[in-house]
Amino acid sequence: MNYVADLHLHSKYSRAVSQRMVLSEMENWAVKKGIDVLSASDFTHPLWFRELKAQLVSDGEGIYKLNPPAGGQNSKIRFILSTEISSIYSQGGKTRRVHNLVFMPNLESVEKFNSELLKRGCNLSADGRPIIGLSSRNLLELVLSIDKKAFLIPCHAWTPWFSLYGSNSGFDSIEECFQDLASEIFGIETGLSSDPEMNWRIKELDNRSILSFSDAHSAIKMGREATVFDLSSLSFTNIKNAIKKDGDSKISYTIEFYPEEGKYHYTGHRVCRITQTPQETEKNGVICPVCKRPLTVGVMHRVEKLAQRPTNIKTAADEFGVTWVEDPTNLHPKYVKLVPLVEIIAESAGVMPGSIRVLNTYDEMINKFGSEFNILLKTSISDLEKSFGEKIGQGVAKVRKQEIKVDPGFDGEFGKVKIWDERKLKEISEKKEESQLGLF
């Protein structure tokens, strides 16, 4: 059975996160999105951990649900315990800043893990994403010493500033980062600025899973990336085995942000409005031509530097017109690139994604068709057009066919999606006006 999972979120106790990121709100939005399993993240923060213990009850091995007072008797969403840890340390004569996701199978192991971090001088109250001085390798060793079922995944693995492969503070390989424990790393999280195909070009990832989660700081952002697990039953061990590629459990596919929309896809300097493709960076270097300061080297350029093989993909459309990207070598599962529904609605109406008009239309669509993923992947375009207008239907169809344009993000600025070509829209509008004038 397939389970849609978003296992990288943040609670209200993390910096720059909505104060509405609490378990009940996460559950409400998970239902809207079509997500089955969420991360009960930030478990290192003492206040949040207190809430987790009070509001979650066990629903299987390593799986939790909201207790009846918090979520009602018919709670559909399940939670797994994880947190993001920021390791800042020196290795190889260089300052390293690497973020990792830690997964624990039960609240008792979380409590032991938090206690060990406190003994090592970690200030857990400062942020839901705590900073520690432990190396990534030593953090992994600590995780495994607490519970053999626990595991660690490097998160947003290509982000320039805080990641495994990051251009500014990362490493060139998993072995360089985790040393003798490298074999305990079963997969990596792509992050918003890379997609699976970019990661398929890295040889050491051939036998590791390519995972995608949202890293959401607000509930509406949940599910912008997700991983779909095929499990005989939902359990912590089965999720881990799917990531390990061990046994019958597996990953069916991943749901992806367009990587160009990620805020570190290209190299550039936001202040001076300079952006460069990898080819331009190779030619022009990494110094801003305007202010002469270093550019932030983007994810695409970093992938090109570390890749051992060229791009190799094949695509196929399903019965709903959705374009799936497949690995011709069959080493990795397929994936689909989507634009969040609120962005499609907003561009269709010519308003901002956070406007009341967009959110009202979004809720109406969810009530009509069940969930965001059902709308984006399985609802017929004719049904969408009949209920919500031709423009929204066309928008979903164009996203399914990958007939969109994205101005790539760079140096901390998200890319900008354009579903409709403005010039073509103007031409169509002018033709309609001419046709209407011809009637008089």
C-alpha positions as a printed NumPy array, in Angstrom:
array([[  0.   ,   0.   ,   0.   ],
       [  1.229,   3.495,  -0.835],
       [  1.765,   6.093,   1.899],
       [  2.52 ,   9.725,   1.006],
       [  5.075,  10.999,   3.538],
       [  6.508,  14.411,   4.353],
       [  9.175,  13.716,   6.969],
       [ 10.917,  17.084,   7.215],
       [  8.88 ,  19.852,   8.862],
       [  9.384,  22.409,  11.61 ],
       [  7.317,  23.353,  14.633],
       [  6.513,  26.78 ,  16.033],
       [  9.612,  26.427,  18.225],
       [ 12.004,  26.761,  15.288],
       [ 13.18 ,  30.134,  14.056],
       [ 11.336,  31.763,  11.151],
       [  8.453,  29.28 ,  11.465],
       [  4.74 ,  30.06 ,  11.666],
       [  3.313,  30.   ,  15.182],
       [  0.481,  27.901,  13.752],
       [  2.816,  24.964,  13.123],
       [  1.326,  22.738,  15.82 ],
       [  0.248,  19.104,  15.512],
       [ -3.471,  19.743,  15.   ],
       [ -2.824,  22.335,  12.274],
       [ -0.306,  20.023,  10.596],
       [ -2.918,  17.271,  10.577],
       [ -5.618,  19.531,   9.11 ],
       [ -3.378,  20.571,   6.233],
       [ -2.051,  17.04 ,   5.685],
       [ -5.631,  15.954,   4.951],
       [ -6.02 ,  18.82 ,   2.467],
       [ -2.74 ,  17.977,   0.787],
       [ -3.274,  14.218,   0.604],
       [ -0.396,  13.331,   2.939],
       [ -0.61 ,  10.182,   5.081],
       [  2.515,  10.414,   7.267],
       [  4.146,  13.516,   8.768],
       [  7.236,  14.212,  10.782],
       [  6.608,  15.236,  14.395],
       [  9.741,  17.326,  14.028],
       [ 11.887,  19.386,  16.412],
       [ 11.731,  16.739,  19.146],
       [ 14.877,  18.142,  20.771],
       [ 13.084,  21.3  ,  21.953],
       [ 11.897,  20.72 ,  25.553],
       [  8.573,  22.555,  25.203],
       [  7.743,  20.863,  21.913],
       [  8.766,  17.46 ,  23.282],
       [  6.372,  18.02 ,  26.168],
       [  3.595,  18.644,  23.635],
       [  4.535,  15.516,  21.686],
       [  4.318,  13.372,  24.826],
       [  0.955,  14.901,  25.771],
       [ -0.697,  14.801,  22.335],
       [  0.628,  11.654,  20.624],
       [ -0.329,   8.057,  21.248],
       [  1.239,   4.943,  19.73 ],
       [ -0.437,   3.462,  16.659],
       [  2.005,   0.729,  15.744],
       [  5.742,   0.202,  15.823],
       [  7.303,   3.675,  15.798],
       [  4.103,   5.272,  14.441],
       [  1.995,   7.809,  16.35 ],
       [ -1.334,   9.575,  15.995],
       [ -3.02 ,  12.449,  17.79 ],
       [ -4.874,  11.303,  20.892],
       [ -8.689,  11.789,  20.847],
       [ -8.782,  15.163,  22.665],
       [ -6.2  ,  16.57 ,  20.244],
       [ -7.211,  14.956,  16.957],
       [-10.584,  13.334,  17.429],
       [-11.54 ,   9.684,  17.17 ],
       [-11.176,   9.563,  13.378],
       [ -7.642,  10.881,  13.078],
       [ -6.273,   9.809,   9.675],
       [ -2.746,  11.208,   9.82 ],
       [  0.179,   9.332,  11.327],
       [  3.416,  10.797,  12.693],
       [  7.017,   9.606,  12.853],
       [  9.566,  11.13 ,  15.245],
       [ 12.36 ,  13.137,  13.639],
       [ 14.332,  16.331,  14.072],
       [ 16.875,  18.446,  12.203],
       [ 20.287,  18.96 ,  13.814],
       [ 22.789,  21.63 ,  12.743],
       [ 26.375,  20.423,  13.166],
       [ 28.998,  23.162,  13.035],
       [ 32.567,  21.957,  13.454],
       [ 36.069,  21.961,  11.992],
       [ 37.336,  19.1  ,   9.848],
       [ 40.146,  18.985,   7.325],
       [ 41.173,  22.563,   8.124],
       [ 37.772,  23.915,   7.154],
       [ 34.628,  24.956,   9.033],
       [ 31.818,  22.549,   8.231],
       [ 28.123,  23.294,   8.55 ],
       [ 25.974,  20.259,   7.875],
       [ 22.28 ,  19.716,   8.649],
       [ 21.054,  16.174,   9.277],
       [ 17.659,  14.603,   9.96 ],
       [ 17.574,  12.201,  12.905],
       [ 14.788,   9.602,  13.125],
       [ 13.932,   7.853,  16.399],
       [ 11.544,   4.871,  16.805],
       [  9.918,   5.935,  20.085],
       [  9.574,   8.736,  22.621],
       [ 11.754,   6.904,  25.149],
       [ 14.716,   6.915,  22.741],
       [ 14.086,  10.598,  21.978],
       [ 14.323,  11.358,  25.688],
       [ 17.656,   9.506,  25.965],
       [ 19.007,  11.262,  22.868],
       [ 18.02 ,  14.7  ,  24.17 ],
       [ 19.658,  13.926,  27.502],
       [ 22.923,  13.011,  25.767],
       [ 22.886,  16.252,  23.781],
       [ 22.423,  18.224,  27.015],
       [ 25.427,  16.44 ,  28.549],
       [ 27.468,  17.648,  25.577],
       [ 26.522,  21.267,  26.236],
       [ 23.869,  21.641,  23.549],
       [ 21.327,  24.413,  24.216],
       [ 18.114,  22.645,  23.21 ],
       [ 15.866,  25.519,  24.285],
       [ 17.353,  28.031,  21.848],
       [ 15.79 ,  26.634,  18.675],
       [ 13.829,  23.64 ,  17.433],
       [ 16.757,  23.076,  15.067],
       [ 19.617,  23.002,  17.618],
       [ 23.256,  23.739,  16.858],
       [ 25.842,  21.282,  18.141],
       [ 29.625,  21.006,  17.918],
       [ 29.538,  17.294,  17.109],
       [ 30.751,  16.285,  13.675],
       [ 28.253,  14.567,  11.394],
       [ 30.122,  11.312,  11.911],
       [ 30.049,  11.609,  15.712],
       [ 26.397,  12.653,  15.677],
       [ 25.582,   9.5  ,  13.716],
       [ 27.575,   7.418,  16.189],
       [ 25.582,   8.926,  19.065],
       [ 22.267,   8.259,  17.275],
       [ 23.144,   4.589,  16.76 ],
       [ 24.317,   4.22 ,  20.369],
       [ 20.897,   5.374,  21.614],
       [ 18.819,   2.966,  19.52 ],
       [ 19.913,   0.539,  16.783],
       [ 16.639,   1.145,  14.952],
       [ 17.336,   4.89 ,  14.688],
       [ 18.822,   6.364,  11.525],
       [ 20.169,   9.613,  10.069],
       [ 19.616,  11.25 ,   6.67 ],
       [ 21.611,  14.279,   5.413],
       [ 18.984,  16.902,   4.629],
       [ 18.743,  19.419,   1.744],
       [ 22.029,  17.86 ,   0.698],
       [ 23.13 ,  20.516,  -1.828],
       [ 22.269,  23.795,  -0.079],
       [ 25.415,  25.981,  -0.262],
       [ 25.581,  26.954,   3.392],
       [ 24.351,  24.041,   5.512],
       [ 24.576,  20.635,   3.883],
       [ 26.551,  17.511,   3.06 ],
       [ 27.553,  18.61 ,  -0.458],
       [ 27.232,  22.359,   0.165],
       [ 29.614,  24.511,  -1.87 ],
       [ 30.536,  26.712,   1.093],
       [ 30.868,  24.333,   4.018],
       [ 30.214,  20.766,   2.915],
       [ 32.141,  17.77 ,   1.614],
       [ 32.783,  16.151,  -1.755],
       [ 31.516,  12.736,  -0.653],
       [ 29.541,  10.873,   1.988],
       [ 32.666,   8.934,   2.966],
       [ 34.627,  12.141,   3.541],
       [ 31.854,  13.416,   5.821],
       [ 30.874,  10.254,   7.73 ],
       [ 34.15 ,   8.336,   7.393],
       [ 33.935,   4.776,   8.826],
       [ 30.158,   5.11 ,   9.312],
       [ 29.408,   6.064,   5.695],
       [ 27.68 ,   2.706,   5.123],
       [ 25.052,   3.758,   7.699],
       [ 23.86 ,   6.537,   5.394],
       [ 21.073,   4.941,   3.353],
       [ 19.829,   8.005,   1.498],
       [ 19.901,  11.768,   1.152],
       [ 17.227,  14.461,   0.93 ],
       [ 17.363,  16.401,  -2.35 ],
       [ 16.303,  19.823,  -1.043],
       [ 14.183,  22.221,  -3.076],
       [ 17.001,  23.332,  -5.393],
       [ 17.827,  19.864,  -6.759],
       [ 15.729,  17.034,  -8.158],
       [ 16.39 ,  13.268,  -8.33 ],
       [ 17.875,  13.366, -11.826],
       [ 20.588,  15.732, -10.648],
       [ 21.386,  13.29 ,  -7.84 ],
       [ 21.347,  10.269, -10.175],
       [ 24.539,  11.694, -11.685],
       [ 26.457,  11.039,  -8.431],
       [ 27.913,   7.525,  -8.38 ],
       [ 27.929,   7.092,  -4.592],
       [ 24.15 ,   7.601,  -4.616],
       [ 23.506,   4.677,  -6.98 ],
       [ 22.65 ,   2.352,  -4.108],
       [ 21.2  ,   4.996,  -1.815],
       [ 17.682,   6.396,  -1.767],
       [ 16.893,   9.845,  -3.114],
       [ 14.328,  11.33 ,  -0.706],
       [ 12.218,  14.455,  -0.994],
       [ 10.421,  16.308,   1.802],
       [  9.119,  19.867,   2.133],
       [ 11.197,  21.407,   4.963],
       [  7.991,  23.386,   5.549],
       [  7.95 ,  26.375,   7.896],
       [  4.189,  26.836,   7.497],
       [  1.393,  24.327,   7.014],
       [  0.473,  25.492,   3.516],
       [  4.015,  24.618,   2.347],
       [  3.745,  20.996,   3.496],
       [  3.903,  18.469,   0.697],
       [  5.599,  20.758,  -1.822],
       [  7.964,  17.775,  -1.897],
       [  7.119,  14.3  ,  -0.617],
       [  8.157,  10.653,  -0.81 ],
       [  5.644,   7.894,  -1.504],
       [  6.442,   4.616,   0.265],
       [  5.082,   1.219,  -0.801],
       [  4.741,  -0.749,   2.465],
       [  2.958,  -3.95 ,   3.487],
       [  2.066,  -2.094,   6.686],
       [  2.942,   1.28 ,   8.147],
       [  5.763,   1.008,  10.679],
       [  9.038,   2.717,  11.548],
       [ 11.02 ,  -0.358,  10.507],
       [  9.256,  -0.649,   7.149],
       [  9.962,   3.017,   6.364],
       [ 13.612,   2.523,   7.299],
       [ 13.821,  -0.658,   5.193],
       [ 12.316,   1.157,   2.203],
       [ 15.052,   3.784,   2.502],
       [ 17.683,   1.043,   2.931],
       [ 16.271,  -0.798,  -0.111],
       [ 15.952,  -3.827,   2.133],
       [ 13.202,  -6.424,   1.666],
       [  9.73 ,  -5.852,   0.25 ],
       [  9.395,  -2.242,   1.434],
       [ 10.287,   0.31 ,  -1.222],
       [  9.844,   3.85 ,  -2.495],
       [  7.225,   4.09 ,  -5.256],
       [  8.019,   7.627,  -6.392],
       [  8.782,  11.123,  -5.192],
       [  6.907,  14.386,  -5.679],
       [  9.196,  17.263,  -6.548],
       [  9.334,  21.041,  -6.566],
       [ 10.732,  22.331,  -9.839],
       [ 14.415,  22.654,  -8.767],
       [ 14.708,  25.948, -10.637],
       [ 12.154,  27.326,  -8.192],
       [ 14.505,  26.566,  -5.282],
       [ 16.343,  29.555,  -3.874],
       [ 19.865,  28.258,  -4.501],
       [ 19.543,  26.63 ,  -7.927],
       [ 21.849,  29.015,  -9.807],
       [ 25.024,  30.822,  -8.795],
       [ 24.567,  34.52 ,  -8.098],
       [ 24.495,  37.587,  -5.88 ],
       [ 21.057,  38.775,  -4.856],
       [ 22.045,  42.333,  -3.864],
       [ 23.627,  43.072,  -7.248],
       [ 21.002,  41.014,  -9.173],
       [ 23.7  ,  38.843, -10.746],
       [ 22.808,  35.283, -11.732],
       [ 24.838,  32.702, -13.672],
       [ 24.293,  29.288, -15.219],
       [ 26.972,  26.641, -14.513],
       [ 28.431,  27.306, -17.972],
       [ 28.603,  31.05 , -17.284],
       [ 30.202,  30.387, -13.903],
       [ 32.877,  28.227, -15.511],
       [ 33.623,  31.056, -17.928],
       [ 33.276,  34.087, -15.637],
       [ 34.314,  32.716, -12.243],
       [ 32.672,  33.163,  -8.842],
       [ 33.384,  36.85 ,  -8.162],
       [ 30.522,  39.318,  -8.571],
       [ 31.318,  41.598, -11.548],
       [ 29.531,  44.486,  -9.81 ],
       [ 30.763,  44.534,  -6.195],
       [ 33.713,  42.135,  -6.533],
       [ 32.52 ,  39.978,  -3.627],
       [ 32.203,  36.163,  -3.87 ],
       [ 29.048,  34.852,  -5.502],
       [ 27.005,  32.157,  -3.775],
       [ 27.805,  29.056,  -5.803],
       [ 24.506,  27.42 ,  -6.735],
       [ 23.353,  23.835,  -6.505],
       [ 23.397,  23.236, -10.267],
       [ 27.046,  24.289, -10.516],
       [ 27.964,  22.139,  -7.514],
       [ 26.258,  19.102,  -9.069],
       [ 28.161,  19.67 , -12.315],
       [ 31.409,  19.734, -10.35 ],
       [ 30.79 ,  16.465,  -8.494],
       [ 28.856,  14.517, -11.168],
       [ 30.487,  11.436, -12.684],
       [ 28.018,  11.051, -15.54 ],
       [ 25.841,  13.202, -17.83 ],
       [ 22.1  ,  13.667, -17.536],
       [ 20.234,  10.487, -18.462],
       [ 16.439,  10.336, -18.178],
       [ 13.356,   9.181, -19.993],
       [  9.851,  10.574, -19.645],
       [  6.4  ,   9.096, -20.058],
       [  2.895,  10.515, -19.697],
       [  0.19 ,   8.589, -17.851],
       [ -3.569,   8.43 , -18.555],
       [ -4.097,  11.795, -16.817],
       [ -1.428,  13.551, -18.886],
       [  1.057,  13.649, -15.993],
       [  4.706,  13.559, -17.1  ],
       [  6.803,  11.105, -15.089],
       [ 10.595,  11.196, -15.123],
       [ 12.245,   7.769, -15.049],
       [ 15.76 ,   6.449, -14.503],
       [ 16.73 ,   4.352, -17.564],
       [ 19.112,   2.296, -15.399],
       [ 16.259,   1.375, -13.002],
       [ 18.439,   2.136,  -9.992],
       [ 15.964,   4.699,  -8.675],
       [ 12.181,   5.143,  -8.649],
       [ 10.445,   7.629, -10.916],
       [  9.37 ,  11.136,  -9.906],
       [  6.987,  13.891, -10.899],
       [  7.549,  17.651, -10.816],
       [  4.61 ,  19.754,  -9.643],
       [  3.735,  23.364,  -8.925],
       [  1.778,  23.891,  -5.667],
       [ -1.944,  24.306,  -6.305],
       [ -2.124,  27.729,  -4.642],
       [  0.457,  29.01 ,  -7.152],
       [ -1.581,  27.689, -10.076],
       [ -4.755,  29.309,  -8.731],
       [ -2.938,  32.583,  -8.05 ],
       [ -1.455,  32.872, -11.541],
       [ -4.794,  31.912, -13.071],
       [ -6.473,  34.778, -11.198],
       [ -3.579,  37.242, -11.441],
       [ -3.318,  37.654,  -7.648],
       [ -0.855,  36.729,  -4.88 ],
       [ -0.786,  33.092,  -3.632],
       [ -1.6  ,  34.116,  -0.052],
       [ -4.698,  36.154,  -0.942],
       [ -8.113,  35.327,   0.532],
       [ -9.474,  34.74 ,  -2.96 ],
       [ -6.854,  32.07 ,  -3.66 ],
       [ -7.269,  30.35 ,  -0.293],
       [-11.054,  30.281,  -0.665],
       [-10.787,  28.746,  -4.137],
       [ -8.23 ,  26.262,  -2.819],
       [-10.603,  25.087,  -0.075],
       [-13.48 ,  24.827,  -2.547],
       [-11.353,  22.649,  -4.827],
       [-10.293,  20.411,  -1.93 ],
       [-13.909,  20.001,  -0.828],
       [-14.876,  19.071,  -4.377],
       [-12.018,  16.743,  -5.351],
       [-10.61 ,  15.418,  -2.078],
       [ -6.979,  16.59 ,  -1.843],
       [ -4.326,  18.695,  -3.561],
       [ -2.402,  15.667,  -4.842],
       [ -5.601,  14.168,  -6.221],
       [ -6.268,  17.421,  -8.091],
       [ -2.735,  17.767,  -9.454],
       [ -2.268,  14.116, -10.429],
       [ -5.597,  12.359, -11.025],
       [ -8.585,  14.673, -11.52 ],
       [ -9.68 ,  15.042, -15.149],
       [ -8.984,  18.417, -16.697],
       [-12.548,  18.624, -18.006],
       [-13.909,  18.208, -14.463],
       [-11.598,  20.959, -13.223],
       [-12.688,  23.284, -16.033],
       [-16.391,  22.603, -15.447],
       [-16.132,  23.366, -11.742],
       [-13.476,  26.092, -11.567],
       [-12.998,  27.55 , -15.022],
       [-10.904,  26.956, -18.096],
       [ -7.897,  28.902, -16.833],
       [ -7.329,  26.759, -13.733],
       [ -7.895,  23.58 , -15.732],
       [ -5.366,  24.708, -18.343],
       [ -2.907,  25.625, -15.588],
       [ -3.036,  22.138, -14.075],
       [ -2.731,  20.578, -17.541],
       [  0.35 ,  22.669, -18.37 ],
       [  2.019,  21.7  , -15.067],
       [  1.306,  18.023, -15.772],
       [  2.914,  18.347, -19.215],
       [  5.87 ,  20.35 , -17.808],
       [  4.909,  23.176, -20.2  ],
       [  5.939,  25.956, -17.844],
       [  8.817,  28.371, -17.436],
       [ 10.777,  29.032, -14.246],
       [ 13.194,  31.914, -13.772],
       [ 15.761,  30.1  , -11.582],
       [ 16.331,  31.071,  -7.963],
       [ 19.757,  32.154,  -6.706],
       [ 21.527,  33.357,  -3.56 ],
       [ 18.531,  32.877,  -1.263],
       [ 15.828,  34.109,  -3.65 ],
       [ 13.167,  31.664,  -4.854],
       [ 12.692,  31.18 ,  -8.571],
       [  9.565,  32.518, -10.262],
       [  7.146,  30.164, -11.975],
       [  5.39 ,  31.296, -15.15 ],
       [  2.72 ,  28.891, -16.308],
       [  1.591,  31.142, -19.131],
       [  3.87 ,  32.904, -21.58 ],
       [  2.966,  36.599, -21.233],
       [  3.631,  37.315, -24.901],
       [  1.355,  34.494, -26.033],
       [ -1.359,  35.643, -23.651],
       [ -1.135,  39.133, -25.125],
       [ -1.359,  37.743, -28.684],
       [ -4.409,  35.641, -27.768],
       [ -6.057,  38.665, -26.123],
       [ -5.41 ,  40.857, -29.16 ],
       [ -6.818,  38.215, -31.535],
       [ -9.963,  37.933, -29.416],
       [-10.397,  41.727, -29.483],
       [ -9.95 ,  41.756, -33.293],
       [-12.496,  38.942, -33.645],
       [-15.015,  40.753, -31.48 ],
       [-14.526,  44.021, -33.418],
       [-15.19 ,  42.147, -36.638],
       [-18.724,  41.435, -35.471],
       [-19.691,  45.136, -35.629]])
